């Protein structure tokens, strides 16, 4: 039985927001978005692969995390460039350069490739490792058969 003091019941832990709270939250988000629009613009364009995976593959949390982390790593450098020169034309010039877009979006592609291929590499490694162990066991069996002979008495209970 779970202890209610250590594990909160997440179903009832958040109260529902009323209309005024929702309106205040929306207004604050709009103010934040418009006051930092160059950052939001770079994040939105750069994180499109992550947003797409979050919409299309909601159940696969591991894929979302891996692709999202790689995608954020690709966008991170350009985000600092916008922070150093905080202007909308700078953000448009970053997104307008095809090389920057390729680097931002290809980082998510690298994450997706790793998500799909690392399990195959691990399976191949484990298969090779198990094959080596089987070869060692067979060598030991041949050596035991040479020492003891092939007729091994069976113990009957």
N, C-alpha and C positions, 0 to 999 in steps of 0.2 A: 504494500500500500504506500502511495506517495505521501510525503510530508508536505502539507500545504504551506508551511513556513518557508521551505527551501525552493519549491517549484510553484511559482504563481500560476494561477489559472489564466491563460492568455485569452481565453474566450470572453471573460468578463473583466479583464484588467484595464481596458480602455473604454472610457465612457464615450457615448455618441455625441458628436458636436452638434450644437444647435445652429440655426440659420445665421445668426449674428457672428458666431465664431467662424463659420465657414466663409462668410463674406469678408471678415477681417483677414483670414488666412489667404484668400484669393487676392485681396488688395495688396497685402504684404508681398506675396509672390510676384505680382505684376510690377510693383515698385522695384523689387530686387532684380527682376529680369530686365527692366528698362534701364536701370542704373548701371548694370553690368552687362549690357547687350553684347559687346565684343567677345566677352568670355563665354556667354551663353551660345553665341553664334558658332564659335570654334568648337565648343563641346558638342553641340547638336550635330554639326556636319561631321566632326571627327568620330563621334560615337554611333553613327548610323548602323554599322554592323552589329554592335551590341544591342541597340534598340530593336533591330530586326529579329535577332535571336530571342530577345526577351518576349517579343510579341508572338513569334511563330512556334517557339519551343518552350512553353511555360514550365513543363514538368522536368526538364533536364537542367537542374541547378548547376551541376558540374560543368556542363558546356557553357552556360552563361558566365560562370565565374572565370573560367580559363580564357575564353574569348574576350570577356570584359576587361580582365587584368592586362592582357596583352594589348588590347585596344587603348586603354588608358595610358599604358606606357608609351605608345606611339604618339598620342595626342599631347602628352605631358610637356614635351620640349616646345611645341608650338604655343601651348598655353602660357608658358613662361615668357615667350617672345611677346605675346599680347600684353601680359602684365607689365613688362618693361616699357612698352610703348603702347599705352592704353588709348587706342583710337579705333574707330570703326573702319577707316580706310586701311589701317594696318591689318585688321582682321580679314577684310575682303581680299587684300593682297596675299595673305597667307593661304586662304582657301582657294584663291584664284590660280595659284601656282600648282600645276599638275604634279610636280615632284613631291610637294608637301602632302597633297591628297593621297598619292600613292603610298607614301611612308605611313600616314595615319591609318589608312584602310588596310594596307598589307600587314601591319602588325596584328590586326584581328585575324587575318588569313593565316598567319603563322600560328597563332593560338589555336585556330580550328584544325590546322594540319597536325599539330602536336596532340590535340585531343583525340583525333582519329587514329594516329599512327603509333603513339607510345604504347597502347595496349598490345598492338601487334608485335612491336619490338620486344616487349616483355615476354610475350607468349613464345616467340622464337628463341629468346635467350633461355627460358625455362625448359623448352623442349630439348635444346642442345645440352643443357645441364643434366637433365634427366637421362638423356641418351648416354652421356658419359658415365653416369652412375650405373646404368644397366650394363655397360661394357665392363666396368670394374667388377661388378657382381658376377658376371659370366666368367671373367678371368679367374676370380677366386673359386668359382665352382669347378672350373677345369682343373685348377691346382689341387683342390680338395679331392676330386675324383682320381687324380694321378696318385695322391698320397694314400687314400683309403680304398681305392678301387670303386668299381661301379656297383657292386652288390652291397647295398647298405641294408642291414637287417631292420625290419619294421617291428616296432614294439606294439604288441597287442595288449589291450587292457582287459 
